[in-house]
Amino acid sequence: ERRKVVFEIQHRRFLFGDVKIGKCEMELSDLLKCAKVDAELPVMVGRRSTSGVLHVTLRLSTPLKEKDERVLTEKIIRIDKLYAEKPAVPAQGTDTGKAAAASQGA
């Protein structure tokens, strides 16, 4: 339960070998209960902290000890009618707006 993960940051040079820039440490106690851990870790040179920050995301399929229980609240919307009602079509043989206007003007 007190175990740590150590991330070493290195700069890879082509012919001259790798140069260690710094390291970060993260405790694994959060992974006992959660399956996903997001962390911002300070980059350290020796035991001194620098201004650098390393962003780490660790994901497991299942937590190490306990089950990962999440409470989700969802809103369900029910739509009864998919389409708006179409306007009523006048029956054939009745006066339309143009015919009524023409009869009033004559």
LOMARDREN-5184 format. One record per atom (N, C-alpha, C, CB): residue number from 1; atom name; x, y, z. Coordinates in pm, whole numbers, always signed. Each point is the difference from the previous one (the first is absolute). Glycine has a CB too. Example, Ala and Ser with C-alpha at 12.3 -4.5 7.8 and 13.67 -1.06 7.14 Angstrom:
site i: 1, at: N, xx: +1319, yy: -569, zz: +780
site i: 1, at: CA, xx: -89, yy: +119, zz: +0
site i: 1, at: C, xx: +90, yy: +120, zz: +0
site i: 1, at: CB, xx: -189, yy: -117, zz: +125
site i: 2, at: N, xx: +154, yy: +222, zz: -197
site i: 2, at: CA, xx: +82, yy: +119, zz: +6
site i: 2, at: C, xx: -77, yy: +109, zz: +73
site i: 2, at: CB, xx: +118, yy: -63, zz: -215
This chain:
site i: 1, at: N, xx: +81, yy: -120, zz: +0
site i: 1, at: CA, xx: -81, yy: +120, zz: +0
site i: 1, at: C, xx: +85, yy: +126, zz: +0
site i: 1, at: CB, xx: -177, yy: -126, zz: +119
site i: 2, at: N, xx: +304, yy: +114, zz: -87
site i: 2, at: CA, xx: +88, yy: +117, zz: +0
site i: 2, at: C, xx: +91, yy: +1, zz: -123
site i: 2, at: CB, xx: -6, yy: +0, zz: +250
site i: 3, at: N, xx: -26, yy: -78, zz: -348
site i: 3, at: CA, xx: +86, yy: -9, zz: -117
site i: 3, at: C, xx: -13, yy: +125, zz: -87
site i: 3, at: CB, xx: -21, yy: -250, zz: +5
site i: 4, at: N, xx: +127, yy: +277, zz: -80
site i: 4, at: CA, xx: +4, yy: +118, zz: -87
site i: 4, at: C, xx: +39, yy: -42, zz: -140
site i: 4, at: CB, xx: +59, yy: +147, zz: +195
site i: 5, at: N, xx: -101, yy: -65, zz: -290
site i: 5, at: CA, xx: +45, yy: -13, zz: -137
site i: 5, at: C, xx: +96, yy: +116, zz: -24
site i: 5, at: CB, xx: -216, yy: -115, zz: -79
site i: 6, at: N, xx: +330, yy: +87, zz: +21
site i: 6, at: CA, xx: +99, yy: +104, zz: -29
site i: 6, at: C, xx: +9, yy: +16, zz: -151
site i: 6, at: CB, xx: +131, yy: -52, zz: +213
site i: 7, at: N, xx: -152, yy: +174, zz: -261
site i: 7, at: CA, xx: +13, yy: +34, zz: -141
site i: 7, at: C, xx: +131, yy: +76, zz: -18
site i: 7, at: CB, xx: -254, yy: +8, zz: -33
site i: 8, at: N, xx: +342, yy: -59, zz: -52
site i: 8, at: CA, xx: +125, yy: +69, zz: -30
site i: 8, at: C, xx: -13, yy: +67, zz: -135
site i: 8, at: CB, xx: +134, yy: -165, zz: +136
site i: 9, at: N, xx: -99, yy: +293, zz: -141
site i: 9, at: CA, xx: -8, yy: +78, zz: -123
site i: 9, at: C, xx: +140, yy: +11, zz: -56
site i: 9, at: CB, xx: -203, yy: +130, zz: +81
site i: 10, at: N, xx: +220, yy: -176, zz: -206
site i: 10, at: CA, xx: +131, yy: +0, zz: -62
site i: 10, at: C, xx: -7, yy: +67, zz: -136
site i: 10, at: CB, xx: +61, yy: -209, zz: +122
site i: 11, at: N, xx: +52, yy: +270, zz: -158
site i: 11, at: CA, xx: +14, yy: +59, zz: -133
site i: 11, at: C, xx: +89, yy: -93, zz: -81
site i: 11, at: CB, xx: -28, yy: +239, zz: +87
site i: 12, at: N, xx: -24, yy: -288, zz: -197
site i: 12, at: CA, xx: +74, yy: -96, zz: -80
site i: 12, at: C, xx: +81, yy: +75, zz: -106
site i: 12, at: CB, xx: -177, yy: -179, zz: +39
site i: 13, at: N, xx: +307, yy: +163, zz: -32
site i: 13, at: CA, xx: +88, yy: +60, zz: -101
site i: 13, at: C, xx: +46, yy: -111, zz: -94
site i: 13, at: CB, xx: +77, yy: +183, zz: +161
site i: 14, at: N, xx: -54, yy: -148, zz: -286
site i: 14, at: CA, xx: +23, yy: -100, zz: -103
site i: 14, at: C, xx: +128, yy: -80, zz: +23
site i: 14, at: CB, xx: -122, yy: +148, zz: -158
site i: 15, at: N, xx: +236, yy: -86, zz: +164
site i: 15, at: CA, xx: +126, yy: -73, zz: +14
site i: 15, at: C, xx: +57, yy: +4, zz: +141
site i: 15, at: CB, xx: +44, yy: +52, zz: -237
site i: 16, at: N, xx: -87, yy: +42, zz: +319
site i: 16, at: CA, xx: +67, yy: +24, zz: +126
site i: 16, at: C, xx: -68, yy: -68, zz: +119
site i: 16, at: CB, xx: +76, yy: +214, zz: -94
site i: 17, at: N, xx: -183, yy: -286, zz: +74
site i: 17, at: CA, xx: -67, yy: -69, zz: +109
site i: 17, at: C, xx: -111, yy: +86, zz: +61
site i: 17, at: CB, xx: +211, yy: -125, zz: +46
site i: 18, at: N, xx: -278, yy: +68, zz: +53
site i: 18, at: CA, xx: -113, yy: +67, zz: +63
site i: 18, at: C, xx: +48, yy: +86, zz: +117
site i: 18, at: CB, xx: -152, yy: -189, zz: -68
site i: 19, at: N, xx: +79, yy: +300, zz: +91
site i: 19, at: CA, xx: +29, yy: +89, zz: +111
site i: 19, at: C, xx: -124, yy: +5, zz: +88
site i: 19, at: CB, xx: +165, yy: +139, zz: -137
site i: 20, at: N, xx: -148, yy: -169, zz: +267
site i: 20, at: CA, xx: -112, yy: +3, zz: +93
site i: 20, at: C, xx: -32, yy: +144, zz: +37
site i: 20, at: CB, xx: +64, yy: -227, zz: +90
site i: 21, at: N, xx: -191, yy: +266, zz: -111
site i: 21, at: CA, xx: -43, yy: +136, zz: +29
site i: 21, at: C, xx: -55, yy: +8, zz: +142
site i: 21, at: CB, xx: -51, yy: +39, zz: -243
site i: 22, at: N, xx: -32, yy: -135, zz: +281
site i: 22, at: CA, xx: -58, yy: +2, zz: +133
site i: 22, at: C, xx: -85, yy: -124, zz: +22
site i: 22, at: CB, xx: +1, yy: +250, zz: +0
site i: 23, at: N, xx: -69, yy: -254, zz: +115
site i: 23, at: CA, xx: -88, yy: -113, zz: +28
site i: 23, at: C, xx: -122, yy: +49, zz: +77
site i: 23, at: CB, xx: +196, yy: -159, zz: +2
site i: 24, at: N, xx: -302, yy: +78, zz: -6
site i: 24, at: CA, xx: -125, yy: +29, zz: +70
site i: 24, at: C, xx: -41, yy: -126, zz: +75
site i: 24, at: CB, xx: -72, yy: +172, zz: -174
site i: 25, at: N, xx: +9, yy: -154, zz: +288
site i: 25, at: CA, xx: -47, yy: -113, zz: +78
site i: 25, at: C, xx: -150, yy: +14, zz: +25
site i: 25, at: CB, xx: +226, yy: -24, zz: +110
site i: 26, at: N, xx: -295, yy: -90, zz: -116
site i: 26, at: CA, xx: -144, yy: +0, zz: +22
site i: 26, at: C, xx: -36, yy: -121, zz: +85
site i: 26, at: CB, xx: -42, yy: +120, zz: -219
site i: 27, at: N, xx: -40, yy: -100, zz: +322
site i: 27, at: CA, xx: -42, yy: -111, zz: +84
site i: 27, at: C, xx: -115, yy: -76, zz: -66
site i: 27, at: CB, xx: +71, yy: +128, zz: +206
site i: 28, at: N, xx: -74, yy: -257, zz: -185
site i: 28, at: CA, xx: -101, yy: -86, zz: -63
site i: 28, at: C, xx: -123, yy: -23, zz: +88
site i: 28, at: CB, xx: +184, yy: -109, zz: -124
site i: 29, at: N, xx: -197, yy: +183, zz: +233
site i: 29, at: CA, xx: -112, yy: -23, zz: +91
site i: 29, at: C, xx: -135, yy: +34, zz: -66
site i: 29, at: CB, xx: +152, yy: +50, zz: +193
site i: 30, at: N, xx: -154, yy: +43, zz: -289
site i: 30, at: CA, xx: -126, yy: +34, zz: -68
site i: 30, at: C, xx: -47, yy: -113, zz: -90
site i: 30, at: CB, xx: +64, yy: +239, zz: +8
site i: 31, at: N, xx: +28, yy: -320, zz: -60
site i: 31, at: CA, xx: -39, yy: -109, zz: -90
site i: 31, at: C, xx: -63, yy: -117, zz: +75
site i: 31, at: CB, xx: +183, yy: +69, zz: -152
site i: 32, at: N, xx: -180, yy: -67, zz: +284
site i: 32, at: CA, xx: -65, yy: -107, zz: +76
site i: 32, at: C, xx: -152, yy: +12, zz: -10
site i: 32, at: CB, xx: +196, yy: -7, zz: +156
site i: 33, at: N, xx: -248, yy: +130, zz: -168
site i: 33, at: CA, xx: -144, yy: +22, zz: -2
site i: 33, at: C, xx: -53, yy: +43, zz: -136
site i: 33, at: CB, xx: +16, yy: +61, zz: +238
site i: 34, at: N, xx: +64, yy: +8, zz: -316
site i: 34, at: CA, xx: -44, yy: +53, zz: -129
site i: 34, at: C, xx: +74, yy: -69, zz: -114
site i: 34, at: CB, xx: -52, yy: +222, zz: +107
site i: 35, at: N, xx: -15, yy: -231, zz: -221
site i: 35, at: CA, xx: +63, yy: -63, zz: -115
site i: 35, at: C, xx: +75, yy: +101, zz: -86
site i: 35, at: CB, xx: -180, yy: -172, zz: +2
site i: 36, at: N, xx: +153, yy: +302, zz: +16
site i: 36, at: CA, xx: +66, yy: +103, zz: -79
site i: 36, at: C, xx: +49, yy: +110, zz: +93
site i: 36, at: CB, xx: -145, yy: -53, zz: -201
site i: 37, at: N, xx: +271, yy: +92, zz: +184
site i: 37, at: CA, xx: +60, yy: +104, zz: +83
site i: 37, at: C, xx: +64, yy: +103, zz: -91
site i: 37, at: CB, xx: +40, yy: -163, zz: +190
site i: 38, at: N, xx: -77, yy: +290, zz: -173
site i: 38, at: CA, xx: +64, yy: +112, zz: -68
site i: 38, at: C, xx: +83, yy: +76, zz: +102
site i: 38, at: CB, xx: -188, yy: +17, zz: -172
site i: 39, at: N, xx: +312, yy: +16, zz: +138
site i: 39, at: CA, xx: +86, yy: +68, zz: +97
site i: 39, at: C, xx: +94, yy: +95, zz: -72
site i: 39, at: CB, xx: -13, yy: -197, zz: +155
site i: 40, at: N, xx: +47, yy: +304, zz: -85
site i: 40, at: CA, xx: +103, yy: +94, zz: -44
site i: 40, at: C, xx: +114, yy: -12, zz: +100
site i: 40, at: CB, xx: -168, yy: +160, zz: -111
site i: 41, at: N, xx: +282, yy: -206, zz: +64
site i: 41, at: CA, xx: +112, yy: -28, zz: +89
site i: 41, at: C, xx: +112, yy: +101, zz: -24
site i: 41, at: CB, xx: -60, yy: -245, zz: +2
site i: 42, at: N, xx: +120, yy: +296, zz: +105
site i: 42, at: CA, xx: +112, yy: +93, zz: -19
site i: 42, at: C, xx: +126, yy: -77, zz: -42
site i: 42, at: CB, xx: -99, yy: +158, zz: +172
site i: 43, at: N, xx: +174, yy: -101, zz: -266
site i: 43, at: CA, xx: +125, yy: -61, zz: -44
site i: 43, at: C, xx: +108, yy: +39, zz: +100
site i: 43, at: CB, xx: -70, yy: +7, zz: -246
site i: 44, at: N, xx: +145, yy: -109, zz: +292
site i: 44, at: CA, xx: +101, yy: +24, zz: +102
site i: 44, at: C, xx: +137, yy: -37, zz: -56
site i: 44, at: CB, xx: -168, yy: -45, zz: +185
site i: 45, at: N, xx: +267, yy: +126, zz: -150
site i: 45, at: CA, xx: +139, yy: -30, zz: -31
site i: 45, at: C, xx: +66, yy: -31, zz: +133
site i: 45, at: CB, xx: +7, yy: +150, zz: -210
site i: 46, at: N, xx: +30, yy: -273, zz: +231
site i: 46, at: CA, xx: +48, yy: -42, zz: +131
site i: 46, at: C, xx: -118, yy: +2, zz: +96
site i: 46, at: CB, xx: +234, yy: +91, zz: -45
site i: 47, at: N, xx: -228, yy: -10, zz: +149
site i: 47, at: CA, xx: -113, yy: +17, zz: +92
site i: 47, at: C, xx: -63, yy: +138, zz: -11
site i: 47, at: CB, xx: +106, yy: -163, zz: +154
site i: 48, at: N, xx: -53, yy: +244, zz: -245
site i: 48, at: CA, xx: -54, yy: +135, zz: -17
site i: 48, at: C, xx: -107, yy: +2, zz: -109
site i: 48, at: CB, xx: +220, yy: +98, zz: +74
site i: 49, at: N, xx: -326, yy: -25, zz: -47
site i: 49, at: CA, xx: -109, yy: +13, zz: -97
site i: 49, at: C, xx: +34, yy: +112, zz: -99
site i: 49, at: CB, xx: -169, yy: -83, zz: +170
site i: 50, at: N, xx: +139, yy: +61, zz: -296
site i: 50, at: CA, xx: +22, yy: +102, zz: -104
site i: 50, at: C, xx: -134, yy: +60, zz: -38
site i: 50, at: CB, xx: +206, yy: -120, zz: -87
site i: 51, at: N, xx: -206, yy: +206, zz: -12
site i: 51, at: CA, xx: -126, yy: +62, zz: -43
site i: 51, at: C, xx: -77, yy: -87, zz: -98
site i: 51, at: CB, xx: +105, yy: +223, zz: +34
site i: 52, at: N, xx: -51, yy: -338, zz: -72
site i: 52, at: CA, xx: -66, yy: -88, zz: -96
site i: 52, at: C, xx: -107, yy: -85, zz: +63
site i: 52, at: CB, xx: +209, yy: -4, zz: -129
site i: 53, at: N, xx: -309, yy: -33, zz: +48
site i: 53, at: CA, xx: -111, yy: -82, zz: +45
site i: 53, at: C, xx: -23, yy: -110, zz: -104
site i: 53, at: CB, xx: -107, yy: +195, zz: +126
site i: 54, at: N, xx: +84, yy: -317, zz: -78
site i: 54, at: CA, xx: -30, yy: -113, zz: -88
site i: 54, at: C, xx: -146, yy: -40, zz: +22
site i: 54, at: CB, xx: +243, yy: -81, zz: +6
site i: 55, at: N, xx: -321, yy: +74, zz: -113
site i: 55, at: CA, xx: -141, yy: -41, zz: +8
site i: 55, at: C, xx: -7, yy: -149, zz: -30
site i: 55, at: CB, xx: -83, yy: +232, zz: -71
site i: 56, at: N, xx: +25, yy: -307, zz: +163
site i: 56, at: CA, xx: -4, yy: -146, zz: -10
site i: 56, at: C, xx: -144, yy: -48, zz: +12
site i: 56, at: CB, xx: +233, yy: -19, zz: +97
site i: 57, at: N, xx: -273, yy: -75, zz: -182
site i: 57, at: CA, xx: -129, yy: -67, zz: +11
site i: 57, at: C, xx: +26, yy: -150, zz: +1
site i: 57, at: CB, xx: -123, yy: +190, zz: -119
site i: 58, at: N, xx: +81, yy: -256, zz: +225
site i: 58, at: CA, xx: +13, yy: -146, zz: +12
site i: 58, at: C, xx: -139, yy: -61, zz: -1
site i: 58, at: CB, xx: +217, yy: +21, zz: +130
site i: 59, at: N, xx: -237, yy: -121, zz: -216
site i: 59, at: CA, xx: -129, yy: -68, zz: -7
site i: 59, at: C, xx: +21, yy: -150, zz: +14
site i: 59, at: CB, xx: -94, yy: +183, zz: -147
site i: 60, at: N, xx: +11, yy: -242, zz: +230
site i: 60, at: CA, xx: -2, yy: -145, zz: +17
site i: 60, at: C, xx: -138, yy: -52, zz: -39
site i: 60, at: CB, xx: +173, yy: +11, zz: +185
site i: 61, at: N, xx: -181, yy: -138, zz: -218
site i: 61, at: CA, xx: -132, yy: -56, zz: -33
site i: 61, at: C, xx: -87, yy: -10, zz: +126
site i: 61, at: CB, xx: +101, yy: -129, zz: -191
site i: 62, at: N, xx: -40, yy: +93, zz: +303
site i: 62, at: CA, xx: -70, yy: -5, zz: +129
site i: 62, at: C, xx: +93, yy: +55, zz: +107
site i: 62, at: CB, xx: -140, yy: -201, zz: -73
site i: 63, at: N, xx: +87, yy: +259, zz: +179
site i: 63, at: CA, xx: +86, yy: +45, zz: +110
site i: 63, at: C, xx: +70, yy: -118, zz: +68
site i: 63, at: CB, xx: -152, yy: +197, zz: +36
site i: 64, at: N, xx: +257, yy: -168, zz: +38
site i: 64, at: CA, xx: +80, yy: -108, zz: +58
site i: 64, at: C, xx: -70, yy: -71, zz: +116
site i: 64, at: CB, xx: +201, yy: +126, zz: -68
site i: 65, at: N, xx: -278, yy: -53, zz: +151
site i: 65, at: CA, xx: -64, yy: -64, zz: +115
site i: 65, at: C, xx: -152, yy: +8, zz: -6
site i: 65, at: CB, xx: +201, yy: +56, zz: +135
site i: 66, at: N, xx: -256, yy: +63, zz: -132
site i: 66, at: CA, xx: -145, yy: +16, zz: +8
site i: 66, at: C, xx: -60, yy: +23, zz: -139
site i: 66, at: CB, xx: +24, yy: +93, zz: +231
site i: 67, at: N, xx: -154, yy: -110, zz: -239
site i: 67, at: CA, xx: -69, yy: +26, zz: -125
site i: 67, at: C, xx: -13, yy: +150, zz: -21
site i: 67, at: CB, xx: -124, yy: -217, zz: +18
site i: 68, at: N, xx: +130, yy: +256, zz: -144
site i: 68, at: CA, xx: -13, yy: +141, zz: -36
site i: 68, at: C, xx: -148, yy: +28, zz: -23
site i: 68, at: CB, xx: +232, yy: +8, zz: -105
site i: 69, at: N, xx: -297, yy: +51, zz: +206
site i: 69, at: CA, xx: -143, yy: +28, zz: -10
site i: 69, at: C, xx: -21, yy: +148, zz: -29
site i: 69, at: CB, xx: -54, yy: -189, zz: +159
site i: 70, at: N, xx: -25, yy: +216, zz: -260
site i: 70, at: CA, xx: -29, yy: +138, zz: -38
site i: 70, at: C, xx: -150, yy: +19, zz: -1
site i: 70, at: CB, xx: +212, yy: +15, zz: -138
site i: 71, at: N, xx: -255, yy: +100, zz: +184
site i: 71, at: CA, xx: -142, yy: +32, zz: +0
site i: 71, at: C, xx: -26, yy: +92, zz: -119
site i: 71, at: CB, xx: -19, yy: -25, zz: +255
site i: 72, at: N, xx: -65, yy: -22, zz: -347
site i: 72, at: CA, xx: -34, yy: +79, zz: -118
site i: 72, at: C, xx: -146, yy: +40, zz: +8
site i: 72, at: CB, xx: +175, yy: -119, zz: -138
site i: 73, at: N, xx: -203, yy: +245, zz: +114
site i: 73, at: CA, xx: -138, yy: +47, zz: -7
site i: 73, at: C, xx: -26, yy: +39, zz: -145
site i: 73, at: CB, xx: +0, yy: +81, zz: +242
site i: 74, at: N, xx: -109, yy: -130, zz: -294
site i: 74, at: CA, xx: -36, yy: +25, zz: -139
site i: 74, at: C, xx: -140, yy: +58, zz: -6
site i: 74, at: CB, xx: +151, yy: -186, zz: -79
site i: 75, at: N, xx: -171, yy: +274, zz: -17
site i: 75, at: CA, xx: -133, yy: +54, zz: -26
site i: 75, at: C, xx: -51, yy: -65, zz: -128
site i: 75, at: CB, xx: +53, yy: +221, zz: +116
site i: 76, at: N, xx: -174, yy: -273, zz: -109
site i: 76, at: CA, xx: -60, yy: -66, zz: -115
site i: 76, at: C, xx: -114, yy: +87, zz: -50
site i: 76, at: CB, xx: +63, yy: -231, zz: +87
site i: 77, at: N, xx: -58, yy: +262, zz: -215
site i: 77, at: CA, xx: -104, yy: +80, zz: -64
site i: 77, at: C, xx: -79, yy: -91, zz: -93
site i: 77, at: CB, xx: +139, yy: +214, zz: +16
site i: 78, at: N, xx: -270, yy: -216, zz: -2
site i: 78, at: CA, xx: -85, yy: -83, zz: -83
site i: 78, at: C, xx: -75, yy: +89, zz: -97
site i: 78, at: CB, xx: -24, yy: -173, zz: +183
site i: 79, at: N, xx: +34, yy: +143, zz: -310
site i: 79, at: CA, xx: -68, yy: +75, zz: -104
site i: 79, at: C, xx: -108, yy: -89, zz: -58
site i: 79, at: CB, xx: +207, yy: +138, zz: -53
site i: 80, at: N, xx: -333, yy: -95, zz: +69
site i: 80, at: CA, xx: -111, yy: -81, zz: -49
site i: 80, at: C, xx: -20, yy: +15, zz: -150
site i: 80, at: CB, xx: -107, yy: +22, zz: +223
site i: 81, at: N, xx: +113, yy: +100, zz: -273
site i: 81, at: CA, xx: -22, yy: +25, zz: -142
site i: 81, at: C, xx: +130, yy: +43, zz: -64
site i: 81, at: CB, xx: -241, yy: +63, zz: +42
site i: 82, at: N, xx: +276, yy: -129, zz: -151
site i: 82, at: CA, xx: +124, yy: +34, zz: -66
site i: 82, at: C, xx: -17, yy: +119, zz: -94
site i: 82, at: CB, xx: +70, yy: -238, zz: +17
site i: 83, at: N, xx: -185, yy: +248, zz: -80
site i: 83, at: CA, xx: -21, yy: +104, zz: -100
site i: 83, at: C, xx: -108, yy: +97, zz: +48
site i: 83, at: CB, xx: +69, yy: -158, zz: -185
site i: 84, at: N, xx: -55, yy: +284, zz: +146
site i: 84, at: CA, xx: -102, yy: +99, zz: +32
site i: 84, at: C, xx: -123, yy: -30, zz: -86
site i: 84, at: CB, xx: +175, yy: +176, zz: +62
site i: 85, at: N, xx: -289, yy: -137, zz: -12
site i: 85, at: CA, xx: -123, yy: -26, zz: -75
site i: 85, at: C, xx: -2, yy: +86, zz: -126
site i: 85, at: CB, xx: -123, yy: -58, zz: +213
site i: 86, at: N, xx: +83, yy: -2, zz: -323
site i: 86, at: CA, xx: -6, yy: +72, zz: -127
site i: 86, at: C, xx: -127, yy: +84, zz: -2
site i: 86, at: CB, xx: +131, yy: -182, zz: -119
site i: 87, at: N, xx: -126, yy: +299, zz: +54
site i: 87, at: CA, xx: -121, yy: +82, zz: -10
site i: 87, at: C, xx: -106, yy: -72, zz: -84
site i: 87, at: CB, xx: +138, yy: +211, zz: +24
site i: 88, at: N, xx: -262, yy: -187, zz: +10
site i: 88, at: CA, xx: -109, yy: -67, zz: -70
site i: 88, at: C, xx: -7, yy: +50, zz: -144
site i: 88, at: CB, xx: -128, yy: -25, zz: +216
site i: 89, at: N, xx: +111, yy: -70, zz: -310
site i: 89, at: CA, xx: -11, yy: +33, zz: -141
site i: 89, at: C, xx: -148, yy: +19, zz: -32
site i: 89, at: CB, xx: +212, yy: -131, zz: -58
site i: 90, at: N, xx: -250, yy: +246, zz: -6
site i: 90, at: CA, xx: -142, yy: +19, zz: -33
site i: 90, at: C, xx: -49, yy: -106, zz: -98
site i: 90, at: CB, xx: +26, yy: +248, zz: +39
site i: 91, at: N, xx: -149, yy: -290, zz: -23
site i: 91, at: CA, xx: -58, yy: -102, zz: -87
site i: 91, at: C, xx: -19, yy: +56, zz: -140
site i: 91, at: CB, xx: -115, yy: -107, zz: +197
site i: 92, at: N, xx: +112, yy: +20, zz: -295
site i: 92, at: CA, xx: -16, yy: +44, zz: -138
site i: 92, at: C, xx: -142, yy: +52, zz: -21
site i: 92, at: CB, xx: +172, yy: -168, zz: -77
site i: 93, at: N, xx: -183, yy: +272, zz: -6
site i: 93, at: CA, xx: -131, yy: +57, zz: -28
site i: 93, at: C, xx: -34, yy: +116, zz: +91
site i: 93, at: CB, xx: -71, yy: -222, zz: -79
site i: 94, at: N, xx: +153, yy: +253, zz: +176
site i: 94, at: CA, xx: -27, yy: +115, zz: +86
site i: 94, at: C, xx: +81, yy: +118, zz: -50
site i: 94, at: CB, xx: -48, yy: -149, zz: +199
site i: 95, at: N, xx: +7, yy: +268, zz: -162
site i: 95, at: CA, xx: +68, yy: +121, zz: -45
site i: 95, at: C, xx: +134, yy: +12, zz: +72
site i: 95, at: CB, xx: -221, yy: +113, zz: -47
site i: 96, at: N, xx: +323, yy: -80, zz: -29
site i: 96, at: CA, xx: +129, yy: +30, zz: +59
site i: 96, at: C, xx: +8, yy: +150, zz: +22
site i: 96, at: CB, xx: +110, yy: -201, zz: -112
site i: 97, at: N, xx: -3, yy: +245, zz: +168
site i: 97, at: CA, xx: +15, yy: +142, zz: +32
site i: 97, at: C, xx: -4, yy: +89, zz: -123
site i: 97, at: CB, xx: +133, yy: -67, zz: +197
site i: 98, at: N, xx: -75, yy: +26, zz: -310
site i: 98, at: CA, xx: +7, yy: +80, zz: -122
site i: 98, at: C, xx: -139, yy: +10, zz: -64
site i: 98, at: CB, xx: +240, yy: -70, zz: -35
site i: 99, at: N, xx: -309, yy: -40, zz: +33
site i: 99, at: CA, xx: -134, yy: +0, zz: -61
site i: 99, at: C, xx: -94, yy: +86, zz: +81
site i: 99, at: CB, xx: +40, yy: -229, zz: -94
site i: 100, at: N, xx: -28, yy: +227, zz: +224
site i: 100, at: CA, xx: -88, yy: +81, zz: +86
site i: 100, at: C, xx: +31, yy: +147, zz: -19
site i: 100, at: CB, xx: -14, yy: -186, zz: +167
site i: 101, at: N, xx: +140, yy: +221, zz: -181
site i: 101, at: CA, xx: +38, yy: +140, zz: -21
site i: 101, at: C, xx: -46, yy: +49, zz: -136
site i: 101, at: CB, xx: +197, yy: -31, zz: +150
site i: 102, at: N, xx: -194, yy: -53, zz: -250
site i: 102, at: CA, xx: -43, yy: +40, zz: -134
site i: 102, at: C, xx: -151, yy: +22, zz: -3
site i: 102, at: CB, xx: +191, yy: -128, zz: -100
site i: 103, at: N, xx: -265, yy: +48, zz: +175
site i: 103, at: CA, xx: -146, yy: +15, zz: +0
site i: 103, at: C, xx: -41, yy: +125, zz: +76
site i: 103, at: CB, xx: -26, yy: -248, zz: -16
site i: 104, at: N, xx: +104, yy: +288, zz: +117
site i: 104, at: CA, xx: -33, yy: +121, zz: +76
site i: 104, at: C, xx: +33, yy: +123, zz: -83
site i: 104, at: CB, xx: +43, yy: -119, zz: +217
site i: 105, at: N, xx: +61, yy: +116, zz: -296
site i: 105, at: CA, xx: +41, yy: +116, zz: -78
site i: 105, at: C, xx: -90, yy: +22, zz: -121
site i: 105, at: CB, xx: +234, yy: -37, zz: +76
site i: 106, at: N, xx: -307, yy: -58, zz: -125
site i: 106, at: CA, xx: -81, yy: +13, zz: -121
site i: 106, at: C, xx: -134, yy: +55, zz: +27
site i: 106, at: CB, xx: +119, yy: -184, zz: -95
